[in-house]
Amino acid sequence: MAKPVLAVHYCIEGIPLDVIVKNLKEIKDVAKTITDYYVFVLPTTKDSYVEVFQDKDFDEVRYDELSKRLMDEVKKLKT
């Protein structure tokens, strides 16, 4: 059974960089403390929202697609 995935998309529009970094870390820490999910906290310039993906929600192929999509988002943040 695949471990559930929690993707938190956090709106950073108009927030100073130091506050963004602090908030992203705090959101990830809280989510990891209260869940047993893989946690991704991704900045967005649109409204904040949360996505949860559980094993029953997709087959193995869709899980691989989700993993790729999330890792692509992480790579964008690094550039």
N, CA, C and O atoms as a Maestro MAE file, in Angstrom:
{
 s_m_m2io_version
 :::
 2.0.0
}

f_m_ct {
 s_m_title
 :::
 protein
 m_atom[316] {
  # First column is atom index #
  i_m_mmod_type
  r_m_x_coord
  r_m_y_coord
  r_m_z_coord
  i_m_residue_number
  s_m_chain_name
  s_m_pdb_residue_name
  s_m_pdb_atom_name
  i_m_atomic_number
  :::
  1 25 0.838 -1.172 0.000 1 A "MET " " N  " 7
  2 3 0.000 0.000 0.000 1 A "MET " " CA " 6
  3 2 0.893 1.248 0.000 1 A "MET " " C  " 6
  4 15 1.837 1.346 0.784 1 A "MET " " O  " 8
  5 25 0.588 2.182 -0.872 2 A "ALA " " N  " 7
  6 3 1.370 3.412 -0.989 2 A "ALA " " CA " 6
  7 2 1.035 4.355 0.164 2 A "ALA " " C  " 6
  8 15 -0.111 4.434 0.607 2 A "ALA " " O  " 8
  9 25 2.038 5.057 0.632 3 A "LYS " " N  " 7
  10 3 1.850 6.045 1.688 3 A "LYS " " CA " 6
  11 2 1.087 7.231 1.107 3 A "LYS " " C  " 6
  12 15 1.395 7.663 -0.004 3 A "LYS " " O  " 8
  13 25 0.092 7.774 1.830 4 A "PRO " " N  " 7
  14 3 -0.665 8.914 1.313 4 A "PRO " " CA " 6
  15 2 0.228 10.139 1.087 4 A "PRO " " C  " 6
  16 15 1.284 10.280 1.702 4 A "PRO " " O  " 8
  17 25 -0.221 11.013 0.195 5 A "VAL " " N  " 7
  18 3 0.515 12.230 -0.143 5 A "VAL " " CA " 6
  19 2 -0.352 13.431 0.191 5 A "VAL " " C  " 6
  20 15 -1.529 13.483 -0.167 5 A "VAL " " O  " 8
  21 25 0.239 14.390 0.878 6 A "LEU " " N  " 7
  22 3 -0.424 15.653 1.185 6 A "LEU " " CA " 6
  23 2 0.336 16.756 0.467 6 A "LEU " " C  " 6
  24 15 1.517 16.976 0.735 6 A "LEU " " O  " 8
  25 25 -0.329 17.445 -0.435 7 A "ALA " " N  " 7
  26 3 0.281 18.573 -1.154 7 A "ALA " " CA " 6
  27 2 -0.423 19.850 -0.715 7 A "ALA " " C  " 6
  28 15 -1.612 20.041 -0.971 7 A "ALA " " O  " 8
  29 25 0.327 20.718 -0.051 8 A "VAL " " N  " 7
  30 3 -0.206 21.992 0.412 8 A "VAL " " CA " 6
  31 2 0.331 23.067 -0.520 8 A "VAL " " C  " 6
  32 15 1.541 23.278 -0.604 8 A "VAL " " O  " 8
  33 25 -0.558 23.733 -1.207 9 A "HIS " " N  " 7
  34 3 -0.184 24.830 -2.104 9 A "HIS " " CA " 6
  35 2 -0.443 26.122 -1.330 9 A "HIS " " C  " 6
  36 15 -1.590 26.461 -1.040 9 A "HIS " " O  " 8
  37 25 0.626 26.835 -1.001 10 A "TYR " " N  " 7
  38 3 0.568 28.005 -0.124 10 A "TYR " " CA " 6
  39 2 0.777 29.288 -0.930 10 A "TYR " " C  " 6
  40 15 1.794 29.446 -1.605 10 A "TYR " " O  " 8
  41 25 -0.186 30.192 -0.855 11 A "CYS " " N  " 7
  42 3 -0.105 31.448 -1.606 11 A "CYS " " CA " 6
  43 2 0.945 32.364 -0.982 11 A "CYS " " C  " 6
  44 15 0.884 32.681 0.206 11 A "CYS " " O  " 8
  45 25 1.906 32.783 -1.798 12 A "ILE " " N  " 7
  46 3 2.994 33.639 -1.320 12 A "ILE " " CA " 6
  47 2 2.877 35.076 -1.817 12 A "ILE " " C  " 6
  48 15 3.748 35.902 -1.545 12 A "ILE " " O  " 8
  49 25 1.834 35.366 -2.522 13 A "GLU " " N  " 7
  50 3 1.638 36.695 -3.119 13 A "GLU " " CA " 6
  51 2 1.670 37.783 -2.042 13 A "GLU " " C  " 6
  52 15 0.881 37.751 -1.098 13 A "GLU " " O  " 8
  53 25 2.580 38.740 -2.190 14 A "GLY " " N  " 7
  54 3 2.648 39.891 -1.297 14 A "GLY " " CA " 6
  55 2 3.290 39.628 0.057 14 A "GLY " " C  " 6
  56 15 3.230 40.489 0.935 14 A "GLY " " O  " 8
  57 25 3.898 38.474 0.250 15 A "ILE " " N  " 7
  58 3 4.511 38.133 1.533 15 A "ILE " " CA " 6
  59 2 6.028 38.247 1.387 15 A "ILE " " C  " 6
  60 15 6.588 37.782 0.395 15 A "ILE " " O  " 8
  61 25 6.703 38.865 2.370 16 A "PRO " " N  " 7
  62 3 8.170 38.968 2.304 16 A "PRO " " CA " 6
  63 2 8.833 37.590 2.282 16 A "PRO " " C  " 6
  64 15 8.315 36.639 2.868 16 A "PRO " " O  " 8
  65 25 9.975 37.485 1.609 17 A "LEU " " N  " 7
  66 3 10.671 36.222 1.418 17 A "LEU " " CA " 6
  67 2 10.967 35.507 2.731 17 A "LEU " " C  " 6
  68 15 10.761 34.298 2.831 17 A "LEU " " O  " 8
  69 25 11.443 36.227 3.733 18 A "ASP " " N  " 7
  70 3 11.776 35.572 4.994 18 A "ASP " " CA " 6
  71 2 10.543 34.963 5.660 18 A "ASP " " C  " 6
  72 15 10.636 33.910 6.291 18 A "ASP " " O  " 8
  73 25 9.401 35.610 5.524 19 A "VAL " " N  " 7
  74 3 8.153 35.083 6.086 19 A "VAL " " CA " 6
  75 2 7.685 33.870 5.274 19 A "VAL " " C  " 6
  76 15 7.177 32.902 5.840 19 A "VAL " " O  " 8
  77 25 7.854 33.922 3.960 20 A "ILE " " N  " 7
  78 3 7.486 32.786 3.105 20 A "ILE " " CA " 6
  79 2 8.244 31.539 3.532 20 A "ILE " " C  " 6
  80 15 7.643 30.487 3.747 20 A "ILE " " O  " 8
  81 25 9.557 31.654 3.655 21 A "VAL " " N  " 7
  82 3 10.396 30.512 4.025 21 A "VAL " " CA " 6
  83 2 9.975 29.976 5.387 21 A "VAL " " C  " 6
  84 15 9.821 28.766 5.557 21 A "VAL " " O  " 8
  85 25 9.790 30.859 6.348 22 A "LYS " " N  " 7
  86 3 9.379 30.449 7.708 22 A "LYS " " CA " 6
  87 2 8.033 29.732 7.663 22 A "LYS " " C  " 6
  88 15 7.875 28.676 8.276 22 A "LYS " " O  " 8
  89 25 7.073 30.288 6.951 23 A "ASN " " N  " 7
  90 3 5.736 29.689 6.880 23 A "ASN " " CA " 6
  91 2 5.751 28.331 6.184 23 A "ASN " " C  " 6
  92 15 5.088 27.397 6.636 23 A "ASN " " O  " 8
  93 25 6.499 28.212 5.093 24 A "LEU " " N  " 7
  94 3 6.583 26.928 4.381 24 A "LEU " " CA " 6
  95 2 7.150 25.846 5.296 24 A "LEU " " C  " 6
  96 15 6.634 24.728 5.332 24 A "LEU " " O  " 8
  97 25 8.207 26.174 6.033 25 A "LYS " " N  " 7
  98 3 8.801 25.209 6.955 25 A "LYS " " CA " 6
  99 2 7.828 24.830 8.062 25 A "LYS " " C  " 6
  100 15 7.706 23.655 8.409 25 A "LYS " " O  " 8
  101 25 7.133 25.825 8.622 26 A "GLU " " N  " 7
  102 3 6.196 25.554 9.715 26 A "GLU " " CA " 6
  103 2 5.016 24.702 9.240 26 A "GLU " " C  " 6
  104 15 4.580 23.795 9.948 26 A "GLU " " O  " 8
  105 25 4.507 24.990 8.059 27 A "ILE " " N  " 7
  106 3 3.403 24.196 7.513 27 A "ILE " " CA " 6
  107 2 3.843 22.742 7.348 27 A "ILE " " C  " 6
  108 15 3.113 21.821 7.714 27 A "ILE " " O  " 8
  109 25 5.032 22.546 6.799 28 A "LYS " " N  " 7
  110 3 5.535 21.185 6.600 28 A "LYS " " CA " 6
  111 2 5.731 20.472 7.932 28 A "LYS " " C  " 6
  112 15 5.360 19.306 8.070 28 A "LYS " " O  " 8
  113 25 6.309 21.160 8.913 29 A "ASP " " N  " 7
  114 3 6.543 20.550 10.221 29 A "ASP " " CA " 6
  115 2 5.230 20.152 10.900 29 A "ASP " " C  " 6
  116 15 5.123 19.056 11.449 29 A "ASP " " O  " 8
  117 25 4.249 21.025 10.865 30 A "VAL " " N  " 7
  118 3 2.953 20.721 11.483 30 A "VAL " " CA " 6
  119 2 2.289 19.545 10.772 30 A "VAL " " C  " 6
  120 15 1.780 18.631 11.421 30 A "VAL " " O  " 8
  121 25 2.294 19.568 9.455 31 A "ALA " " N  " 7
  122 3 1.653 18.489 8.690 31 A "ALA " " CA " 6
  123 2 2.324 17.147 8.960 31 A "ALA " " C  " 6
  124 15 1.645 16.127 9.085 31 A "ALA " " O  " 8
  125 25 3.639 17.142 9.051 32 A "LYS " " N  " 7
  126 3 4.355 15.885 9.325 32 A "LYS " " CA " 6
  127 2 4.091 15.393 10.746 32 A "LYS " " C  " 6
  128 15 4.092 14.188 10.999 32 A "LYS " " O  " 8
  129 25 3.866 16.317 11.662 33 A "THR " " N  " 7
  130 3 3.599 15.948 13.050 33 A "THR " " CA " 6
  131 2 2.225 15.310 13.213 33 A "THR " " C  " 6
  132 15 2.060 14.385 14.008 33 A "THR " " O  " 8
  133 25 1.240 15.797 12.468 34 A "ILE " " N  " 7
  134 3 -0.132 15.315 12.682 34 A "ILE " " CA " 6
  135 2 -0.583 14.274 11.661 34 A "ILE " " C  " 6
  136 15 -1.686 13.740 11.774 34 A "ILE " " O  " 8
  137 25 0.252 13.979 10.666 35 A "THR " " N  " 7
  138 3 -0.105 12.964 9.673 35 A "THR " " CA " 6
  139 2 1.068 12.017 9.442 35 A "THR " " C  " 6
  140 15 2.202 12.297 9.832 35 A "THR " " O  " 8
  141 25 0.773 10.909 8.810 36 A "ASP " " N  " 7
  142 3 1.820 9.969 8.394 36 A "ASP " " CA " 6
  143 2 1.896 9.972 6.865 36 A "ASP " " C  " 6
  144 15 2.043 8.924 6.236 36 A "ASP " " O  " 8
  145 25 1.794 11.163 6.282 37 A "TYR " " N  " 7
  146 3 1.772 11.335 4.835 37 A "TYR " " CA " 6
  147 2 3.128 11.833 4.352 37 A "TYR " " C  " 6
  148 15 3.906 12.406 5.114 37 A "TYR " " O  " 8
  149 25 3.396 11.600 3.064 38 A "TYR " " N  " 7
  150 3 4.463 12.364 2.417 38 A "TYR " " CA " 6
  151 2 3.912 13.774 2.283 38 A "TYR " " C  " 6
  152 15 2.790 13.961 1.813 38 A "TYR " " O  " 8
  153 25 4.689 14.762 2.688 39 A "VAL " " N  " 7
  154 3 4.200 16.138 2.696 39 A "VAL " " CA " 6
  155 2 5.012 16.983 1.722 39 A "VAL " " C  " 6
  156 15 6.241 17.007 1.775 39 A "VAL " " O  " 8
  157 25 4.306 17.675 0.833 40 A "PHE " " N  " 7
  158 3 4.910 18.642 -0.069 40 A "PHE " " CA " 6
  159 2 4.230 19.980 0.193 40 A "PHE " " C  " 6
  160 15 3.002 20.070 0.180 40 A "PHE " " O  " 8
  161 25 5.023 21.014 0.428 41 A "VAL " " N  " 7
  162 3 4.480 22.363 0.594 41 A "VAL " " CA " 6
  163 2 5.040 23.180 -0.558 41 A "VAL " " C  " 6
  164 15 6.245 23.416 -0.645 41 A "VAL " " O  " 8
  165 25 4.152 23.605 -1.432 42 A "LEU " " N  " 7
  166 3 4.562 24.267 -2.667 42 A "LEU " " CA " 6
  167 2 4.014 25.691 -2.722 42 A "LEU " " C  " 6
  168 15 2.820 25.895 -2.508 42 A "LEU " " O  " 8
  169 25 4.857 26.670 -3.002 43 A "PRO " " N  " 7
  170 3 4.369 28.041 -3.121 43 A "PRO " " CA " 6
  171 2 3.576 28.229 -4.410 43 A "PRO " " C  " 6
  172 15 3.862 27.614 -5.437 43 A "PRO " " O  " 8
  173 25 2.584 29.084 -4.325 44 A "THR " " N  " 7
  174 3 1.784 29.427 -5.494 44 A "THR " " CA " 6
  175 2 1.433 30.906 -5.421 44 A "THR " " C  " 6
  176 15 1.439 31.495 -4.340 44 A "THR " " O  " 8
  177 25 1.129 31.503 -6.554 45 A "THR " " N  " 7
  178 3 0.696 32.900 -6.554 45 A "THR " " CA " 6
  179 2 -0.822 32.996 -6.673 45 A "THR " " C  " 6
  180 15 -1.382 34.088 -6.776 45 A "THR " " O  " 8
  181 25 -1.474 31.842 -6.657 46 A "LYS " " N  " 7
  182 3 -2.933 31.789 -6.668 46 A "LYS " " CA " 6
  183 2 -3.403 31.476 -5.251 46 A "LYS " " C  " 6
  184 15 -2.591 31.445 -4.326 46 A "LYS " " O  " 8
  185 25 -4.686 31.247 -5.072 47 A "ASP " " N  " 7
  186 3 -5.216 30.912 -3.757 47 A "ASP " " CA " 6
  187 2 -4.569 29.652 -3.197 47 A "ASP " " C  " 6
  188 15 -4.212 28.736 -3.937 47 A "ASP " " O  " 8
  189 25 -4.425 29.626 -1.874 48 A "SER " " N  " 7
  190 3 -3.911 28.437 -1.197 48 A "SER " " CA " 6
  191 2 -4.943 27.324 -1.258 48 A "SER " " C  " 6
  192 15 -6.146 27.579 -1.224 48 A "SER " " O  " 8
  193 25 -4.462 26.080 -1.350 49 A "TYR " " N  " 7
  194 3 -5.354 24.931 -1.311 49 A "TYR " " CA " 6
  195 2 -4.552 23.687 -0.953 49 A "TYR " " C  " 6
  196 15 -3.322 23.680 -1.004 49 A "TYR " " O  " 8
  197 25 -5.275 22.643 -0.592 50 A "VAL " " N  " 7
  198 3 -4.666 21.394 -0.161 50 A "VAL " " CA " 6
  199 2 -5.178 20.265 -1.045 50 A "VAL " " C  " 6
  200 15 -6.359 20.218 -1.390 50 A "VAL " " O  " 8
  201 25 -4.273 19.352 -1.411 51 A "GLU " " N  " 7
  202 3 -4.649 18.144 -2.141 51 A "GLU " " CA " 6
  203 2 -4.172 16.942 -1.332 51 A "GLU " " C  " 6
  204 15 -3.058 16.935 -0.808 51 A "GLU " " O  " 8
  205 25 -5.027 15.931 -1.237 52 A "VAL " " N  " 7
  206 3 -4.667 14.691 -0.550 52 A "VAL " " CA " 6
  207 2 -4.876 13.546 -1.517 52 A "VAL " " C  " 6
  208 15 -5.922 13.431 -2.156 52 A "VAL " " O  " 8
  209 25 -3.865 12.704 -1.613 53 A "PHE " " N  " 7
  210 3 -3.927 11.555 -2.505 53 A "PHE " " CA " 6
  211 2 -3.668 10.306 -1.675 53 A "PHE " " C  " 6
  212 15 -2.640 10.197 -1.006 53 A "PHE " " O  " 8
  213 25 -4.601 9.372 -1.723 54 A "GLN " " N  " 7
  214 3 -4.456 8.119 -0.987 54 A "GLN " " CA " 6
  215 2 -4.404 6.958 -1.963 54 A "GLN " " C  " 6
  216 15 -4.801 7.079 -3.122 54 A "GLN " " O  " 8
  217 25 -3.920 5.860 -1.486 55 A "ASP " " N  " 7
  218 3 -3.727 4.667 -2.303 55 A "ASP " " CA " 6
  219 2 -4.999 4.288 -3.057 55 A "ASP " " C  " 6
  220 15 -4.935 3.934 -4.235 55 A "ASP " " O  " 8
  221 25 -6.131 4.356 -2.404 56 A "LYS " " N  " 7
  222 3 -7.388 3.950 -3.041 56 A "LYS " " CA " 6
  223 2 -7.827 4.913 -4.148 56 A "LYS " " C  " 6
  224 15 -8.695 4.578 -4.954 56 A "LYS " " O  " 8
  225 25 -7.226 6.107 -4.188 57 A "ASP " " N  " 7
  226 3 -7.625 7.125 -5.158 57 A "ASP " " CA " 6
  227 2 -7.021 6.929 -6.542 57 A "ASP " " C  " 6
  228 15 -7.480 7.541 -7.506 57 A "ASP " " O  " 8
  229 25 -6.001 6.085 -6.654 58 A "PHE " " N  " 7
  230 3 -5.344 5.930 -7.942 58 A "PHE " " CA " 6
  231 2 -4.625 4.599 -8.027 58 A "PHE " " C  " 6
  232 15 -4.280 3.988 -7.016 58 A "PHE " " O  " 8
  233 25 -4.413 4.172 -9.246 59 A "ASP " " N  " 7
  234 3 -3.654 2.947 -9.444 59 A "ASP " " CA " 6
  235 2 -2.162 3.290 -9.497 59 A "ASP " " C  " 6
  236 15 -1.794 4.459 -9.373 59 A "ASP " " O  " 8
  237 25 -1.313 2.299 -9.676 60 A "GLU " " N  " 7
  238 3 0.128 2.527 -9.626 60 A "GLU " " CA " 6
  239 2 0.608 3.496 -10.700 60 A "GLU " " C  " 6
  240 15 1.506 4.297 -10.440 60 A "GLU " " O  " 8
  241 25 0.040 3.443 -11.884 61 A "VAL " " N  " 7
  242 3 0.446 4.342 -12.965 61 A "VAL " " CA " 6
  243 2 0.121 5.787 -12.594 61 A "VAL " " C  " 6
  244 15 0.950 6.678 -12.784 61 A "VAL " " O  " 8
  245 25 -1.071 6.020 -12.072 62 A "ARG " " N  " 7
  246 3 -1.445 7.380 -11.678 62 A "ARG " " CA " 6
  247 2 -0.580 7.861 -10.517 62 A "ARG " " C  " 6
  248 15 -0.258 9.047 -10.437 62 A "ARG " " O  " 8
  249 25 -0.200 6.955 -9.615 63 A "TYR " " N  " 7
  250 3 0.678 7.325 -8.506 63 A "TYR " " CA " 6
  251 2 2.029 7.785 -9.048 63 A "TYR " " C  " 6
  252 15 2.580 8.778 -8.571 63 A "TYR " " O  " 8
  253 25 2.558 7.087 -10.019 64 A "ASP " " N  " 7
  254 3 3.822 7.494 -10.640 64 A "ASP " " CA " 6
  255 2 3.690 8.859 -11.307 64 A "ASP " " C  " 6
  256 15 4.605 9.678 -11.231 64 A "ASP " " O  " 8
  257 25 2.559 9.107 -11.957 65 A "GLU " " N  " 7
  258 3 2.321 10.410 -12.587 65 A "GLU " " CA " 6
  259 2 2.281 11.512 -11.539 65 A "GLU " " C  " 6
  260 15 2.842 12.589 -11.739 65 A "GLU " " O  " 8
  261 25 1.619 11.240 -10.426 66 A "LEU " " N  " 7
  262 3 1.553 12.217 -9.338 66 A "LEU " " CA " 6
  263 2 2.949 12.500 -8.790 66 A "LEU " " C  " 6
  264 15 3.310 13.660 -8.591 66 A "LEU " " O  " 8
  265 25 3.726 11.468 -8.547 67 A "SER " " N  " 7
  266 3 5.081 11.643 -8.037 67 A "SER " " CA " 6
  267 2 5.902 12.506 -8.986 67 A "SER " " C  " 6
  268 15 6.620 13.405 -8.549 67 A "SER " " O  " 8
  269 25 5.798 12.236 -10.277 68 A "LYS " " N  " 7
  270 3 6.532 13.015 -11.266 68 A "LYS " " CA " 6
  271 2 6.085 14.476 -11.247 68 A "LYS " " C  " 6
  272 15 6.913 15.386 -11.289 68 A "LYS " " O  " 8
  273 25 4.776 14.693 -11.185 69 A "ARG " " N  " 7
  274 3 4.236 16.064 -11.179 69 A "ARG " " CA " 6
  275 2 4.741 16.843 -9.966 69 A "ARG " " C  " 6
  276 15 5.152 17.996 -10.095 69 A "ARG " " O  " 8
  277 25 4.713 16.219 -8.796 70 A "LEU " " N  " 7
  278 3 5.173 16.904 -7.596 70 A "LEU " " CA " 6
  279 2 6.677 17.164 -7.652 70 A "LEU " " C  " 6
  280 15 7.133 18.233 -7.246 70 A "LEU " " O  " 8
  281 25 7.443 16.210 -8.144 71 A "MET " " N  " 7
  282 3 8.882 16.417 -8.228 71 A "MET " " CA " 6
  283 2 9.224 17.493 -9.266 71 A "MET " " C  " 6
  284 15 10.198 18.225 -9.089 71 A "MET " " O  " 8
  285 25 8.455 17.600 -10.324 72 A "ASP " " N  " 7
  286 3 8.651 18.668 -11.302 72 A "ASP " " CA " 6
  287 2 8.416 20.018 -10.651 72 A "ASP " " C  " 6
  288 15 9.139 20.974 -10.930 72 A "ASP " " O  " 8
  289 25 7.411 20.107 -9.784 73 A "GLU " " N  " 7
  290 3 7.136 21.355 -9.066 73 A "GLU " " CA " 6
  291 2 8.311 21.707 -8.138 73 A "GLU " " C  " 6
  292 15 8.703 22.869 -8.034 73 A "GLU " " O  " 8
  293 25 8.850 20.711 -7.481 74 A "VAL " " N  " 7
  294 3 9.994 20.941 -6.589 74 A "VAL " " CA " 6
  295 2 11.192 21.420 -7.393 74 A "VAL " " C  " 6
  296 15 11.886 22.340 -6.961 74 A "VAL " " O  " 8
  297 25 11.454 20.823 -8.550 75 A "LYS " " N  " 7
  298 3 12.575 21.233 -9.398 75 A "LYS " " CA " 6
  299 2 12.425 22.682 -9.854 75 A "LYS " " C  " 6
  300 15 13.413 23.413 -9.932 75 A "LYS " " O  " 8
  301 25 11.190 23.102 -10.157 76 A "LYS " " N  " 7
  302 3 10.953 24.494 -10.560 76 A "LYS " " CA " 6
  303 2 11.357 25.459 -9.455 76 A "LYS " " C  " 6
  304 15 11.875 26.542 -9.726 76 A "LYS " " O  " 8
  305 25 11.118 25.061 -8.203 77 A "LEU " " N  " 7
  306 3 11.447 25.925 -7.072 77 A "LEU " " CA " 6
  307 2 12.947 26.091 -6.902 77 A "LEU " " C  " 6
  308 15 13.415 27.118 -6.412 77 A "LEU " " O  " 8
  309 25 13.698 25.074 -7.309 78 A "LYS " " N  " 7
  310 3 15.154 25.115 -7.149 78 A "LYS " " CA " 6
  311 2 15.828 25.977 -8.202 78 A "LYS " " C  " 6
  312 15 16.977 26.378 -8.016 78 A "LYS " " O  " 8
  313 25 15.149 26.274 -9.301 79 A "THR " " N  " 7
  314 3 15.789 27.054 -10.370 79 A "THR " " CA " 6
  315 2 15.492 28.524 -10.243 79 A "THR " " C  " 6
  316 15 15.953 29.320 -11.060 79 A "THR " " O  " 8
  :::
 }
 m_bond[315] {
  # First column is bond index #
  i_m_from
  i_m_to
  i_m_order
  :::
  1 1 2 1
  2 2 3 1
  3 3 4 2
  4 3 5 1
  5 5 6 1
  6 6 7 1
  7 7 8 2
  8 7 9 1
  9 9 10 1
  10 10 11 1
  11 11 12 2
  12 11 13 1
  13 13 14 1
  14 14 15 1
  15 15 16 2
  16 15 17 1
  17 17 18 1
  18 18 19 1
  19 19 20 2
  20 19 21 1
  21 21 22 1
  22 22 23 1
  23 23 24 2
  24 23 25 1
  25 25 26 1
  26 26 27 1
  27 27 28 2
  28 27 29 1
  29 29 30 1
  30 30 31 1
  31 31 32 2
  32 31 33 1
  33 33 34 1
  34 34 35 1
  35 35 36 2
  36 35 37 1
  37 37 38 1
  38 38 39 1
  39 39 40 2
  40 39 41 1
  41 41 42 1
  42 42 43 1
  43 43 44 2
  44 43 45 1
  45 45 46 1
  46 46 47 1
  47 47 48 2
  48 47 49 1
  49 49 50 1
  50 50 51 1
  51 51 52 2
  52 51 53 1
  53 53 54 1
  54 54 55 1
  55 55 56 2
  56 55 57 1
  57 57 58 1
  58 58 59 1
  59 59 60 2
  60 59 61 1
  61 61 62 1
  62 62 63 1
  63 63 64 2
  64 63 65 1
  65 65 66 1
  66 66 67 1
  67 67 68 2
  68 67 69 1
  69 69 70 1
  70 70 71 1
  71 71 72 2
  72 71 73 1
  73 73 74 1
  74 74 75 1
  75 75 76 2
  76 75 77 1
  77 77 78 1
  78 78 79 1
  79 79 80 2
  80 79 81 1
  81 81 82 1
  82 82 83 1
  83 83 84 2
  84 83 85 1
  85 85 86 1
  86 86 87 1
  87 87 88 2
  88 87 89 1
  89 89 90 1
  90 90 91 1
  91 91 92 2
  92 91 93 1
  93 93 94 1
  94 94 95 1
  95 95 96 2
  96 95 97 1
  97 97 98 1
  98 98 99 1
  99 99 100 2
  100 99 101 1
  101 101 102 1
  102 102 103 1
  103 103 104 2
  104 103 105 1
  105 105 106 1
  106 106 107 1
  107 107 108 2
  108 107 109 1
  109 109 110 1
  110 110 111 1
  111 111 112 2
  112 111 113 1
  113 113 114 1
  114 114 115 1
  115 115 116 2
  116 115 117 1
  117 117 118 1
  118 118 119 1
  119 119 120 2
  120 119 121 1
  121 121 122 1
  122 122 123 1
  123 123 124 2
  124 123 125 1
  125 125 126 1
  126 126 127 1
  127 127 128 2
  128 127 129 1
  129 129 130 1
  130 130 131 1
  131 131 132 2
  132 131 133 1
  133 133 134 1
  134 134 135 1
  135 135 136 2
  136 135 137 1
  137 137 138 1
  138 138 139 1
  139 139 140 2
  140 139 141 1
  141 141 142 1
  142 142 143 1
  143 143 144 2
  144 143 145 1
  145 145 146 1
  146 146 147 1
  147 147 148 2
  148 147 149 1
  149 149 150 1
  150 150 151 1
  151 151 152 2
  152 151 153 1
  153 153 154 1
  154 154 155 1
  155 155 156 2
  156 155 157 1
  157 157 158 1
  158 158 159 1
  159 159 160 2
  160 159 161 1
  161 161 162 1
  162 162 163 1
  163 163 164 2
  164 163 165 1
  165 165 166 1
  166 166 167 1
  167 167 168 2
  168 167 169 1
  169 169 170 1
  170 170 171 1
  171 171 172 2
  172 171 173 1
  173 173 174 1
  174 174 175 1
  175 175 176 2
  176 175 177 1
  177 177 178 1
  178 178 179 1
  179 179 180 2
  180 179 181 1
  181 181 182 1
  182 182 183 1
  183 183 184 2
  184 183 185 1
  185 185 186 1
  186 186 187 1
  187 187 188 2
  188 187 189 1
  189 189 190 1
  190 190 191 1
  191 191 192 2
  192 191 193 1
  193 193 194 1
  194 194 195 1
  195 195 196 2
  196 195 197 1
  197 197 198 1
  198 198 199 1
  199 199 200 2
  200 199 201 1
  201 201 202 1
  202 202 203 1
  203 203 204 2
  204 203 205 1
  205 205 206 1
  206 206 207 1
  207 207 208 2
  208 207 209 1
  209 209 210 1
  210 210 211 1
  211 211 212 2
  212 211 213 1
  213 213 214 1
  214 214 215 1
  215 215 216 2
  216 215 217 1
  217 217 218 1
  218 218 219 1
  219 219 220 2
  220 219 221 1
  221 221 222 1
  222 222 223 1
  223 223 224 2
  224 223 225 1
  225 225 226 1
  226 226 227 1
  227 227 228 2
  228 227 229 1
  229 229 230 1
  230 230 231 1
  231 231 232 2
  232 231 233 1
  233 233 234 1
  234 234 235 1
  235 235 236 2
  236 235 237 1
  237 237 238 1
  238 238 239 1
  239 239 240 2
  240 239 241 1
  241 241 242 1
  242 242 243 1
  243 243 244 2
  244 243 245 1
  245 245 246 1
  246 246 247 1
  247 247 248 2
  248 247 249 1
  249 249 250 1
  250 250 251 1
  251 251 252 2
  252 251 253 1
  253 253 254 1
  254 254 255 1
  255 255 256 2
  256 255 257 1
  257 257 258 1
  258 258 259 1
  259 259 260 2
  260 259 261 1
  261 261 262 1
  262 262 263 1
  263 263 264 2
  264 263 265 1
  265 265 266 1
  266 266 267 1
  267 267 268 2
  268 267 269 1
  269 269 270 1
  270 270 271 1
  271 271 272 2
  272 271 273 1
  273 273 274 1
  274 274 275 1
  275 275 276 2
  276 275 277 1
  277 277 278 1
  278 278 279 1
  279 279 280 2
  280 279 281 1
  281 281 282 1
  282 282 283 1
  283 283 284 2
  284 283 285 1
  285 285 286 1
  286 286 287 1
  287 287 288 2
  288 287 289 1
  289 289 290 1
  290 290 291 1
  291 291 292 2
  292 291 293 1
  293 293 294 1
  294 294 295 1
  295 295 296 2
  296 295 297 1
  297 297 298 1
  298 298 299 1
  299 299 300 2
  300 299 301 1
  301 301 302 1
  302 302 303 1
  303 303 304 2
  304 303 305 1
  305 305 306 1
  306 306 307 1
  307 307 308 2
  308 307 309 1
  309 309 310 1
  310 310 311 1
  311 311 312 2
  312 311 313 1
  313 313 314 1
  314 314 315 1
  315 315 316 2
  :::
 }
}
